[in-house]
Amino acid sequence: MTGEPGGPPPALDRELHHPTRLALAAYLSACGEAEFAVLRDYCQVSDSTLSKTLSALEKTGYVSIRKGYLGKRPRTWAALTLTGRRALAGHLTALEEIASAARRAGAEPEGDRSEPEED
């Protein structure tokens, strides 16, 4: 099992490891699609940063981008793809494995820890 001593480390997704990308994917996983300004405000980033983040996730196939108009104003919407949903689920599972391994290590019996003995 991953996360065990001597075993392979959990497989974190390199594309979702950055906090902004992870927050964006998590937000999009809870909705069908979201408008650019909503995502920008949620992630608390600039237009430029969000645009670059969306482009990077679109390049990996994790996000789809739709452009259109609301009235006469141009708008951009983003949605998490099935590939993105699977990647997010795998990344979250890996994070849980890391946290679980840490909890198990912290719960080891006192005799198993290498602490100095008192005289």
N, CA, C and O atoms as a printed pandas DataFrame, in Angstrom:
     atom_number atom_name residue_name chain_id  residue_number  x_coord  y_coord  z_coord
0              1         N          MET        A               1    0.845   -1.189    0.000
1              2        CA          MET        A               1    0.000    0.000    0.000
2              3         C          MET        A               1    0.881    1.240    0.000
3              4         O          MET        A               1    1.930    1.244    0.644
4              5         N          THR        A               2    0.489    2.266   -0.690
5              6        CA          THR        A               2    1.273    3.487   -0.722
6              7         C          THR        A               2    1.181    4.186    0.615
7              8         O          THR        A               2    0.220    4.004    1.362
8              9         N          GLY        A               3    2.185    4.985    0.911
9             10        CA          GLY        A               3    2.192    5.712    2.166
10            11         C          GLY        A               3    2.763    4.901    3.317
11            12         O          GLY        A               3    2.938    5.431    4.414
12            13         N          GLU        A               4    3.061    3.614    3.089
13            14        CA          GLU        A               4    3.642    2.761    4.120
14            15         C          GLU        A               4    5.149    2.954    4.112
15            16         O          GLU        A               4    5.720    3.265    3.067
16            17         N          PRO        A               5    5.812    2.776    5.264
17            18        CA          PRO        A               5    7.271    2.856    5.286
18            19         C          PRO        A               5    7.869    1.864    4.301
19            20         O          PRO        A               5    7.487    0.694    4.287
20            21         N          GLY        A               6    8.792    2.317    3.488
21            22        CA          GLY        A               6    9.429    1.457    2.508
22            23         C          GLY        A               6    8.638    1.296    1.226
23            24         O          GLY        A               6    9.157    0.768    0.243
24            25         N          GLY        A               7    7.387    1.741    1.219
25            26        CA          GLY        A               7    6.557    1.637    0.020
26            27         C          GLY        A               7    6.701    2.877   -0.835
27            28         O          GLY        A               7    7.331    3.852   -0.424
28            29         N          PRO        A               8    6.117    2.843   -2.029
29            30        CA          PRO        A               8    6.188    4.031   -2.891
30            31         C          PRO        A               8    5.382    5.178   -2.286
31            32         O          PRO        A               8    4.372    4.946   -1.621
32            33         N          PRO        A               9    5.821    6.404   -2.513
33            34        CA          PRO        A               9    5.059    7.542   -1.989
34            35         C          PRO        A               9    3.725    7.669   -2.715
35            36         O          PRO        A               9    3.595    7.221   -3.855
36            37         N          PRO        A              10    2.731    8.276   -2.067
37            38        CA          PRO        A              10    1.441    8.487   -2.737
38            39         C          PRO        A              10    1.634    9.314   -4.005
39            40         O          PRO        A              10    2.508   10.179   -4.062
40            41         N          ALA        A              11    0.825    9.048   -5.007
41            42        CA          ALA        A              11    0.954    9.689   -6.313
42            43         C          ALA        A              11    0.180   11.005   -6.356
43            44         O          ALA        A              11   -0.972   11.040   -6.787
44            45         N          LEU        A              12    0.814   12.077   -5.912
45            46        CA          LEU        A              12    0.211   13.402   -6.046
46            47         C          LEU        A              12    0.262   13.814   -7.516
47            48         O          LEU        A              12    1.220   13.494   -8.221
48            49         N          ASP        A              13   -0.754   14.514   -7.969
49            50        CA          ASP        A              13   -0.811   14.982   -9.347
50            51         C          ASP        A              13   -0.035   16.297   -9.452
51            52         O          ASP        A              13   -0.382   17.288   -8.809
52            53         N          ARG        A              14    0.999   16.292  -10.254
53            54        CA          ARG        A              14    1.851   17.487  -10.395
54            55         C          ARG        A              14    1.075   18.700  -10.903
55            56         O          ARG        A              14    1.398   19.835  -10.553
56            57         N          GLU        A              15    0.061   18.465  -11.722
57            58        CA          GLU        A              15   -0.719   19.573  -12.283
58            59         C          GLU        A              15   -1.667   20.180  -11.255
59            60         O          GLU        A              15   -2.086   21.327  -11.409
60            61         N          LEU        A              16   -2.006   19.443  -10.228
61            62        CA          LEU        A              16   -2.939   19.943   -9.213
62            63         C          LEU        A              16   -2.247   20.280   -7.903
63            64         O          LEU        A              16   -2.902   20.684   -6.942
64            65         N          HIS        A              17   -0.935   20.117   -7.853
65            66        CA          HIS        A              17   -0.205   20.321   -6.606
66            67         C          HIS        A              17   -0.207   21.791   -6.165
67            68         O          HIS        A              17   -0.229   22.078   -4.968
68            69         N          HIS        A              18   -0.184   22.708   -7.115
69            70        CA          HIS        A              18   -0.182   24.143   -6.767
70            71         C          HIS        A              18   -1.513   24.515   -6.119
71            72         O          HIS        A              18   -2.565   24.106   -6.612
72            73         N          PRO        A              19   -1.494   25.279   -5.032
73            74        CA          PRO        A              19   -2.730   25.607   -4.304
74            75         C          PRO        A              19   -3.822   26.262   -5.147
75            76         O          PRO        A              19   -5.000   25.957   -4.958
76            77         N          THR        A              20   -3.463   27.152   -6.068
77            78        CA          THR        A              20   -4.484   27.806   -6.890
78            79         C          THR        A              20   -5.136   26.806   -7.835
79            80         O          THR        A              20   -6.353   26.823   -8.018
80            81         N          ARG        A              21   -4.338   25.944   -8.429
81            82        CA          ARG        A              21   -4.903   24.928   -9.327
82            83         C          ARG        A              21   -5.799   23.961   -8.557
83            84         O          ARG        A              21   -6.864   23.575   -9.039
84            85         N          LEU        A              22   -5.368   23.577   -7.368
85            86        CA          LEU        A              22   -6.160   22.666   -6.554
86            87         C          LEU        A              22   -7.477   23.316   -6.132
87            88         O          LEU        A              22   -8.531   22.685   -6.204
88            89         N          ALA        A              23   -7.421   24.566   -5.697
89            90        CA          ALA        A              23   -8.642   25.275   -5.292
90            91         C          ALA        A              23   -9.594   25.425   -6.472
91            92         O          ALA        A              23  -10.804   25.255   -6.326
92            93         N          LEU        A              24   -9.053   25.740   -7.622
93            94        CA          LEU        A              24   -9.868   25.907   -8.824
94            95         C          LEU        A              24  -10.551   24.592   -9.207
95            96         O          LEU        A              24  -11.751   24.568   -9.480
96            97         N          ALA        A              25   -9.790   23.511   -9.225
97            98        CA          ALA        A              25  -10.357   22.205   -9.577
98            99         C          ALA        A              25  -11.406   21.775   -8.553
99           100         O          ALA        A              25  -12.450   21.237   -8.922
100          101         N          ALA        A              26  -11.135   22.008   -7.283
101          102        CA          ALA        A              26  -12.096   21.633   -6.242
102          103         C          ALA        A              26  -13.393   22.428   -6.404
103          104         O          ALA        A              26  -14.484   21.868   -6.287
104          105         N          TYR        A              27  -13.278   23.711   -6.667
105          106        CA          TYR        A              27  -14.461   24.545   -6.856
106          107         C          TYR        A              27  -15.265   24.056   -8.055
107          108         O          TYR        A              27  -16.484   23.902   -7.980
108          109         N          LEU        A              28  -14.563   23.813   -9.168
109          110        CA          LEU        A              28  -15.254   23.376  -10.388
110          111         C          LEU        A              28  -15.862   21.985  -10.240
111          112         O          LEU        A              28  -16.820   21.649  -10.936
112          113         N          SER        A              29  -15.311   21.176   -9.337
113          114        CA          SER        A              29  -15.858   19.828   -9.148
114          115         C          SER        A              29  -17.255   19.871   -8.532
115          116         O          SER        A              29  -18.011   18.904   -8.624
116          117         N          ALA        A              30  -17.588   20.988   -7.909
117          118        CA          ALA        A              30  -18.886   21.117   -7.245
118          119         C          ALA        A              30  -19.948   21.775   -8.117
119          120         O          ALA        A              30  -21.085   21.958   -7.680
120          121         N          CYS        A              31  -19.585   22.132   -9.349
121          122        CA          CYS        A              31  -20.569   22.786  -10.219
122          123         C          CYS        A              31  -20.353   22.344  -11.664
123          124         O          CYS        A              31  -19.315   21.775  -12.002
124          125         N          GLY        A              32  -21.326   22.609  -12.495
125          126        CA          GLY        A              32  -21.200   22.256  -13.909
126          127         C          GLY        A              32  -20.140   23.094  -14.587
127          128         O          GLY        A              32  -19.237   22.562  -15.233
128          129         N          GLU        A              33  -20.247   24.392  -14.443
129          130        CA          GLU        A              33  -19.254   25.326  -14.953
130          131         C          GLU        A              33  -19.371   26.616  -14.169
131          132         O          GLU        A              33  -20.375   26.860  -13.501
132          133         N          ALA        A              34  -18.340   27.439  -14.253
133          134        CA          ALA        A              34  -18.345   28.704  -13.529
134          135         C          ALA        A              34  -17.752   29.798  -14.406
135          136         O          ALA        A              34  -16.879   29.544  -15.236
136          137         N          GLU        A              35  -18.233   30.998  -14.211
137          138        CA          GLU        A              35  -17.787   32.153  -14.981
138          139         C          GLU        A              35  -16.445   32.642  -14.449
139          140         O          GLU        A              35  -16.167   32.540  -13.254
140          141         N          PHE        A              36  -15.633   33.162  -15.325
141          142        CA          PHE        A              36  -14.276   33.602  -15.030
142          143         C          PHE        A              36  -14.208   34.486  -13.785
143          144         O          PHE        A              36  -13.383   34.236  -12.906
144          145         N          ALA        A              37  -15.044   35.496  -13.691
145          146        CA          ALA        A              37  -14.984   36.427  -12.561
146          147         C          ALA        A              37  -15.288   35.732  -11.237
147          148         O          ALA        A              37  -14.707   36.074  -10.207
148          149         N          VAL        A              38  -16.187   34.767  -11.261
149          150        CA          VAL        A              38  -16.512   34.013  -10.040
150          151         C          VAL        A              38  -15.287   33.222   -9.595
151          152         O          VAL        A              38  -14.953   33.198   -8.410
152          153         N          LEU        A              39  -14.626   32.581  -10.536
153          154        CA          LEU        A              39  -13.426   31.811  -10.215
154          155         C          LEU        A              39  -12.303   32.711   -9.715
155          156         O          LEU        A              39  -11.607   32.382   -8.755
156          157         N          ARG        A              40  -12.140   33.839  -10.371
157          158        CA          ARG        A              40  -11.099   34.804   -9.960
158          159         C          ARG        A              40  -11.328   35.249   -8.526
159          160         O          ARG        A              40  -10.395   35.278   -7.724
160          161         N          ASP        A              41  -12.567   35.595   -8.203
161          162        CA          ASP        A              41  -12.878   36.059   -6.856
162          163         C          ASP        A              41  -12.726   34.943   -5.829
163          164         O          ASP        A              41  -12.238   35.179   -4.723
164          165         N          TYR        A              42  -13.139   33.735   -6.186
165          166        CA          TYR        A              42  -13.024   32.613   -5.262
166          167         C          TYR        A              42  -11.555   32.304   -4.944
167          168         O          TYR        A              42  -11.187   32.104   -3.787
168          169         N          CYS        A              43  -10.730   32.270   -5.988
169          170        CA          CYS        A              43   -9.307   31.952   -5.812
170          171         C          CYS        A              43   -8.493   33.142   -5.321
171          172         O          CYS        A              43   -7.337   32.986   -4.928
172          173         N          GLN        A              44   -9.087   34.321   -5.342
173          174        CA          GLN        A              44   -8.433   35.562   -4.908
174          175         C          GLN        A              44   -7.116   35.787   -5.651
175          176         O          GLN        A              44   -6.065   35.998   -5.046
176          177         N          VAL        A              45   -7.205   35.734   -6.976
177          178        CA          VAL        A              45   -6.047   35.959   -7.831
178          179         C          VAL        A              45   -6.394   37.010   -8.879
179          180         O          VAL        A              45   -7.556   37.384   -9.038
180          181         N          SER        A              46   -5.382   37.479   -9.584
181          182        CA          SER        A              46   -5.599   38.459  -10.649
182          183         C          SER        A              46   -6.162   37.776  -11.890
183          184         O          SER        A              46   -6.122   36.552  -12.015
184          185         N          ASP        A              47   -6.685   38.586  -12.800
185          186        CA          ASP        A              47   -7.175   38.058  -14.076
186          187         C          ASP        A              47   -6.067   37.290  -14.794
187          188         O          ASP        A              47   -6.295   36.204  -15.327
188          189         N          SER        A              48   -4.873   37.863  -14.800
189          190        CA          SER        A              48   -3.741   37.254  -15.489
190          191         C          SER        A              48   -3.394   35.890  -14.886
191          192         O          SER        A              48   -3.188   34.919  -15.614
192          193         N          THR        A              49   -3.330   35.824  -13.563
193          194        CA          THR        A              49   -2.999   34.561  -12.897
194          195         C          THR        A              49   -4.057   33.508  -13.177
195          196         O          THR        A              49   -3.723   32.356  -13.453
196          197         N          LEU        A              50   -5.331   33.885  -13.111
197          198        CA          LEU        A              50   -6.390   32.921  -13.377
198          199         C          LEU        A              50   -6.348   32.466  -14.831
199          200         O          LEU        A              50   -6.538   31.284  -15.117
200          201         N          SER        A              51   -6.104   33.385  -15.739
201          202        CA          SER        A              51   -6.031   33.036  -17.158
202          203         C          SER        A              51   -4.920   32.020  -17.406
203          204         O          SER        A              51   -5.125   31.045  -18.129
204          205         N          LYS        A              52   -3.749   32.236  -16.817
205          206        CA          LYS        A              52   -2.624   31.311  -16.977
206          207         C          LYS        A              52   -2.940   29.961  -16.339
207          208         O          LYS        A              52   -2.592   28.916  -16.888
208          209         N          THR        A              53   -3.592   29.981  -15.195
209          210        CA          THR        A              53   -3.951   28.746  -14.498
210          211         C          THR        A              53   -4.942   27.940  -15.323
211          212         O          THR        A              53   -4.779   26.732  -15.496
212          213         N          LEU        A              54   -5.969   28.611  -15.831
213          214        CA          LEU        A              54   -6.957   27.925  -16.661
214          215         C          LEU        A              54   -6.323   27.364  -17.934
215          216         O          LEU        A              54   -6.637   26.248  -18.347
216          217         N          SER        A              55   -5.443   28.129  -18.544
217          218        CA          SER        A              55   -4.768   27.670  -19.765
218          219         C          SER        A              55   -3.933   26.418  -19.489
219          220         O          SER        A              55   -3.937   25.478  -20.283
220          221         N          ALA        A              56   -3.229   26.411  -18.375
221          222        CA          ALA        A              56   -2.404   25.252  -18.021
222          223         C          ALA        A              56   -3.285   24.029  -17.785
223          224         O          ALA        A              56   -2.954   22.933  -18.238
224          225         N          LEU        A              57   -4.395   24.204  -17.088
225          226        CA          LEU        A              57   -5.288   23.076  -16.821
226          227         C          LEU        A              57   -6.026   22.632  -18.089
227          228         O          LEU        A              57   -6.348   21.455  -18.245
228          229         N          GLU        A              58   -6.287   23.570  -18.978
229          230        CA          GLU        A              58   -6.917   23.208  -20.255
230          231         C          GLU        A              58   -5.937   22.385  -21.098
231          232         O          GLU        A              58   -6.338   21.424  -21.755
232          233         N          LYS        A              59   -4.662   22.759  -21.080
233          234        CA          LYS        A              59   -3.641   22.052  -21.847
234          235         C          LYS        A              59   -3.523   20.592  -21.397
235          236         O          LYS        A              59   -3.268   19.711  -22.218
236          237         N          THR        A              60   -3.705   20.336  -20.108
237          238        CA          THR        A              60   -3.627   18.964  -19.586
238          239         C          THR        A              60   -4.916   18.187  -19.820
239          240         O          THR        A              60   -4.961   16.972  -19.626
240          241         N          GLY        A              61   -5.965   18.894  -20.238
241          242        CA          GLY        A              61   -7.254   18.236  -20.455
242          243         C          GLY        A              61   -8.115   18.181  -19.207
243          244         O          GLY        A              61   -9.144   17.506  -19.201
244          245         N          TYR        A              62   -7.719   18.873  -18.155
245          246        CA          TYR        A              62   -8.466   18.855  -16.898
246          247         C          TYR        A              62   -9.626   19.841  -16.892
247          248         O          TYR        A              62  -10.597   19.657  -16.157
248          249         N          VAL        A              63   -9.528   20.882  -17.705
249          250        CA          VAL        A              63  -10.545   21.937  -17.740
250          251         C          VAL        A              63  -10.923   22.212  -19.180
251          252         O          VAL        A              63  -10.076   22.184  -20.073
252          253         N          SER        A              64  -12.190   22.475  -19.398
253          254        CA          SER        A              64  -12.629   22.943  -20.718
254          255         C          SER        A              64  -13.058   24.401  -20.568
255          256         O          SER        A              64  -13.620   24.800  -19.548
256          257         N          ILE        A              65  -12.782   25.175  -21.597
257          258        CA          ILE        A              65  -13.089   26.605  -21.598
258          259         C          ILE        A              65  -14.146   26.864  -22.665
259          260         O          ILE        A              65  -14.072   26.349  -23.780
260          261         N          ARG        A              66  -15.123   27.669  -22.296
261          262        CA          ARG        A              66  -16.169   28.065  -23.249
262          263         C          ARG        A              66  -16.242   29.583  -23.238
263          264         O          ARG        A              66  -16.346   30.205  -22.181
264          265         N          LYS        A              67  -16.187   30.166  -24.421
265          266        CA          LYS        A              67  -16.294   31.624  -24.536
266          267         C          LYS        A              67  -17.616   31.960  -25.209
267          268         O          LYS        A              67  -18.089   31.247  -26.094
268          269         N          GLY        A              68  -18.188   33.050  -24.767
269          270        CA          GLY        A              68  -19.457   33.471  -25.335
270          271         C          GLY        A              68  -19.779   34.885  -24.893
271          272         O          GLY        A              68  -18.905   35.639  -24.465
272          273         N          TYR        A              69  -21.040   35.225  -25.007
273          274        CA          TYR        A              69  -21.484   36.572  -24.649
274          275         C          TYR        A              69  -22.661   36.475  -23.697
275          276         O          TYR        A              69  -23.493   35.572  -23.783
276          277         N          LEU        A              70  -22.701   37.426  -22.798
277          278        CA          LEU        A              70  -23.857   37.625  -21.934
278          279         C          LEU        A              70  -24.338   39.015  -22.305
279          280         O          LEU        A              70  -23.769   40.019  -21.878
280          281         N          GLY        A              71  -25.389   39.059  -23.104
281          282        CA          GLY        A              71  -25.772   40.336  -23.717
282          283         C          GLY        A              71  -24.711   40.675  -24.743
283          284         O          GLY        A              71  -24.422   39.875  -25.634
284          285         N          LYS        A              72  -24.136   41.844  -24.623
285          286        CA          LYS        A              72  -23.078   42.250  -25.543
286          287         C          LYS        A              72  -21.693   42.108  -24.921
287          288         O          LYS        A              72  -20.690   42.450  -25.546
288          289         N          ARG        A              73  -21.639   41.607  -23.702
289          290        CA          ARG        A              73  -20.357   41.515  -23.001
290          291         C          ARG        A              73  -19.750   40.114  -23.160
291          292         O          ARG        A              73  -20.424   39.109  -22.932
292          293         N          PRO        A              74  -18.480   40.060  -23.552
293          294        CA          PRO        A              74  -17.825   38.752  -23.686
294          295         C          PRO        A              74  -17.620   38.107  -22.309
295          296         O          PRO        A              74  -17.335   38.791  -21.326
296          297         N          ARG        A              75  -17.769   36.809  -22.262
297          298        CA          ARG        A              75  -17.616   36.064  -21.019
298          299         C          ARG        A              75  -16.841   34.780  -21.294
299          300         O          ARG        A              75  -16.830   34.265  -22.412
300          301         N          THR        A              76  -16.197   34.278  -20.246
301          302        CA          THR        A              76  -15.486   33.005  -20.309
302          303         C          THR        A              76  -15.985   32.128  -19.177
303          304         O          THR        A              76  -16.086   32.570  -18.032
304          305         N          TRP        A              77  -16.296   30.886  -19.503
305          306        CA          TRP        A              77  -16.723   29.912  -18.501
306          307         C          TRP        A              77  -15.742   28.743  -18.515
307          308         O          TRP        A              77  -15.167   28.418  -19.554
308          309         N          ALA        A              78  -15.558   28.128  -17.374
309          310        CA          ALA        A              78  -14.685   26.962  -17.262
310          311         C          ALA        A              78  -15.448   25.819  -16.612
311          312         O          ALA        A              78  -16.333   26.038  -15.784
312          313         N          ALA        A              79  -15.099   24.609  -16.995
313          314        CA          ALA        A              79  -15.707   23.413  -16.410
314          315         C          ALA        A              79  -14.620   22.359  -16.237
315          316         O          ALA        A              79  -13.691   22.277  -17.041
316          317         N          LEU        A              80  -14.739   21.565  -15.197
317          318        CA          LEU        A              80  -13.821   20.463  -14.967
318          319         C          LEU        A              80  -14.250   19.292  -15.859
319          320         O          LEU        A              80  -15.416   18.899  -15.856
320          321         N          THR        A              81  -13.316   18.747  -16.609
321          322        CA          THR        A              81  -13.620   17.617  -17.492
322          323         C          THR        A              81  -13.639   16.325  -16.680
323          324         O          THR        A              81  -13.278   16.315  -15.503
324          325         N          LEU        A              82  -14.056   15.255  -17.309
325          326        CA          LEU        A              82  -14.036   13.945  -16.651
326          327         C          LEU        A              82  -12.602   13.575  -16.276
327          328         O          LEU        A              82  -12.355   13.028  -15.202
328          329         N          THR        A              83  -11.668   13.876  -17.162
329          330        CA          THR        A              83  -10.249   13.630  -16.863
330          331         C          THR        A              83   -9.818   14.437  -15.646
331          332         O          THR        A              83   -9.101   13.932  -14.782
332          333         N          GLY        A              84  -10.256   15.691  -15.580
333          334        CA          GLY        A              84   -9.937   16.539  -14.442
334          335         C          GLY        A              84  -10.553   16.029  -13.145
335          336         O          GLY        A              84   -9.923   16.074  -12.088
336          337         N          ARG        A              85  -11.778   15.548  -13.232
337          338        CA          ARG        A              85  -12.454   14.998  -12.045
338          339         C          ARG        A              85  -11.710   13.766  -11.529
339          340         O          ARG        A              85  -11.544   13.596  -10.321
340          341         N          ARG        A              86  -11.268   12.917  -12.441
341          342        CA          ARG        A              86  -10.514   11.727  -12.039
342          343         C          ARG        A              86   -9.166   12.109  -11.431
343          344         O          ARG        A              86   -8.741   11.537  -10.428
344          345         N          ALA        A              87   -8.508   13.076  -12.048
345          346        CA          ALA        A              87   -7.213   13.532  -11.530
346          347         C          ALA        A              87   -7.374   14.137  -10.137
347          348         O          ALA        A              87   -6.561   13.883   -9.249
348          349         N          LEU        A              88   -8.417   14.932   -9.949
349          350        CA          LEU        A              88   -8.663   15.534   -8.638
350          351         C          LEU        A              88   -8.940   14.448   -7.603
351          352         O          LEU        A              88   -8.409   14.502   -6.493
352          353         N          ALA        A              89   -9.756   13.476   -7.950
353          354        CA          ALA        A              89  -10.067   12.387   -7.015
354          355         C          ALA        A              89   -8.789   11.631   -6.629
355          356         O          ALA        A              89   -8.590   11.310   -5.458
356          357         N          GLY        A              90   -7.938   11.352   -7.596
357          358        CA          GLY        A              90   -6.678   10.668   -7.310
358          359         C          GLY        A              90   -5.757   11.494   -6.439
359          360         O          GLY        A              90   -5.109   10.967   -5.535
360          361         N          HIS        A              91   -5.697   12.790   -6.706
361          362        CA          HIS        A              91   -4.855   13.694   -5.922
362          363         C          HIS        A              91   -5.351   13.762   -4.479
363          364         O          HIS        A              91   -4.557   13.704   -3.541
364          365         N          LEU        A              92   -6.656   13.883   -4.309
365          366        CA          LEU        A              92   -7.223   13.943   -2.958
366          367         C          LEU        A              92   -7.009   12.625   -2.210
367          368         O          LEU        A              92   -6.770   12.628   -1.002
368          369         N          THR        A              93   -7.094   11.511   -2.919
369          370        CA          THR        A              93   -6.819   10.210   -2.301
370          371         C          THR        A              93   -5.372   10.149   -1.823
371          372         O          THR        A              93   -5.101    9.673   -0.721
372          373         N          ALA        A              94   -4.445   10.628   -2.644
373          374        CA          ALA        A              94   -3.029   10.644   -2.260
374          375         C          ALA        A              94   -2.804   11.528   -1.037
375          376         O          ALA        A              94   -2.042   11.163   -0.141
376          377         N          LEU        A              95   -3.464   12.692   -0.992
377          378        CA          LEU        A              95   -3.348   13.560    0.178
378          379         C          LEU        A              95   -3.886   12.877    1.432
379          380         O          LEU        A              95   -3.302   12.999    2.509
380          381         N          GLU        A              96   -4.994   12.160    1.292
381          382        CA          GLU        A              96   -5.559   11.413    2.419
382          383         C          GLU        A              96   -4.597   10.329    2.892
383          384         O          GLU        A              96   -4.456   10.107    4.094
384          385         N          GLU        A              97   -3.938    9.654    1.956
385          386        CA          GLU        A              97   -2.970    8.624    2.321
386          387         C          GLU        A              97   -1.819    9.229    3.112
387          388         O          GLU        A              97   -1.359    8.638    4.090
388          389         N          ILE        A              98   -1.354   10.397    2.698
389          390        CA          ILE        A              98   -0.271   11.072    3.406
390          391         C          ILE        A              98   -0.724   11.426    4.818
391          392         O          ILE        A              98   -0.007   11.177    5.787
392          393         N          ALA        A              99   -1.920   12.011    4.932
393          394        CA          ALA        A              99   -2.440   12.403    6.244
394          395         C          ALA        A              99   -2.667   11.177    7.122
395          396         O          ALA        A              99   -2.377   11.207    8.318
396          397         N          SER        A             100   -3.175   10.117    6.543
397          398        CA          SER        A             100   -3.443    8.890    7.289
398          399         C          SER        A             100   -2.137    8.278    7.795
399          400         O          SER        A             100   -2.063    7.838    8.942
400          401         N          ALA        A             101   -1.117    8.249    6.952
401          402        CA          ALA        A             101    0.184    7.711    7.357
402          403         C          ALA        A             101    0.772    8.548    8.490
403          404         O          ALA        A             101    1.380    8.006    9.413
404          405         N          ALA        A             102    0.595    9.858    8.424
405          406        CA          ALA        A             102    1.100   10.733    9.485
406          407         C          ALA        A             102    0.358   10.481   10.794
407          408         O          ALA        A             102    0.968   10.465   11.863
408          409         N          ARG        A             103   -0.953   10.286   10.709
409          410        CA          ARG        A             103   -1.724    9.999   11.927
410          411         C          ARG        A             103   -1.295    8.671   12.531
411          412         O          ARG        A             103   -1.152    8.556   13.748
412          413         N          ARG        A             104   -1.088    7.663   11.679
413          414        CA          ARG        A             104   -0.639    6.358   12.185
414          415         C          ARG        A             104    0.729    6.476   12.834
415          416         O          ARG        A             104    0.959    5.896   13.896
416          417         N          ALA        A             105    1.632    7.209   12.222
417          418        CA          ALA        A             105    2.981    7.377   12.775
418          419         C          ALA        A             105    2.923    8.098   14.113
419          420         O          ALA        A             105    3.682    7.781   15.029
420          421         N          GLY        A             106    2.029    9.062   14.226
421          422        CA          GLY        A             106    1.887    9.800   15.482
422          423         C          GLY        A             106    1.204    8.991   16.565
423          424         O          GLY        A             106    1.301    9.331   17.744
424          425         N          ALA        A             107    0.516    7.927   16.186
425          426        CA          ALA        A             107   -0.218    7.114   17.156
426          427         C          ALA        A             107    0.563    5.873   17.577
427          428         O          ALA        A             107    0.028    5.028   18.295
428          429         N          GLU        A             108    1.825    5.746   17.143
429          430        CA          GLU        A             108    2.623    4.584   17.537
430          431         C          GLU        A             108    2.776    4.549   19.048
431          432         O          GLU        A             108    2.837    5.601   19.684
432          433         N          PRO        A             109    2.837    3.365   19.633
433          434        CA          PRO        A             109    3.023    3.252   21.084
434          435         C          PRO        A             109    4.307    3.947   21.522
435          436         O          PRO        A             109    5.268    4.034   20.757
436          437         N          GLU        A             110    4.316    4.432   22.740
437          438        CA          GLU        A             110    5.457    5.177   23.277
438          439         C          GLU        A             110    6.769    4.411   23.142
439          440         O          GLU        A             110    7.802    5.013   22.849
440          441         N          GLY        A             111    6.748    3.091   23.352
441          442        CA          GLY        A             111    7.961    2.291   23.305
442          443         C          GLY        A             111    8.599    2.249   21.930
443          444         O          GLY        A             111    9.787    1.948   21.814
444          445         N          ASP        A             112    7.841    2.544   20.889
445          446        CA          ASP        A             112    8.359    2.481   19.532
446          447         C          ASP        A             112    9.058    3.768   19.104
447          448         O          ASP        A             112    9.719    3.797   18.066
448          449         N          ARG        A             113    8.919    4.815   19.881
449          450        CA          ARG        A             113    9.541    6.093   19.528
450          451         C          ARG        A             113   10.956    6.143   20.095
451          452         O          ARG        A             113   11.226    5.592   21.162
452          453         N          SER        A             114   11.823    6.781   19.399
453          454        CA          SER        A             114   13.192    6.887   19.877
454          455         C          SER        A             114   13.364    8.205   20.631
455          456         O          SER        A             114   13.855    9.194   20.087
456          457         N          GLU        A             115   12.948    8.191   21.893
457          458        CA          GLU        A             115   13.109    9.356   22.767
458          459         C          GLU        A             115   14.056    8.980   23.875
459          460         O          GLU        A             115   14.102    7.820   24.283
460          461         N          PRO        A             116   14.817    9.941   24.374
461          462        CA          PRO        A             116   15.747    9.626   25.464
462          463         C          PRO        A             116   14.980    9.193   26.719
463          464         O          PRO        A             116   13.933    9.746   27.057
464          465         N          GLU        A             117   15.533    8.193   27.390
465          466        CA          GLU        A             117   14.922    7.717   28.626
466          467         C          GLU        A             117   15.357    8.584   29.789
467          468         O          GLU        A             117   16.470    9.108   29.815
468          469         N          GLU        A             118   14.458    8.727   30.750
469          470        CA          GLU        A             118   14.789    9.505   31.954
470          471         C          GLU        A             118   15.443    8.585   32.965
471          472         O          GLU        A             118   15.103    7.404   33.044
472          473         N          ASP        A             119   16.381    9.116   33.743
473          474        CA          ASP        A             119   17.050    8.319   34.789
474          475         C          ASP        A             119   16.281    8.377   36.074
475          476         O          ASP        A             119   16.688    7.770   37.064
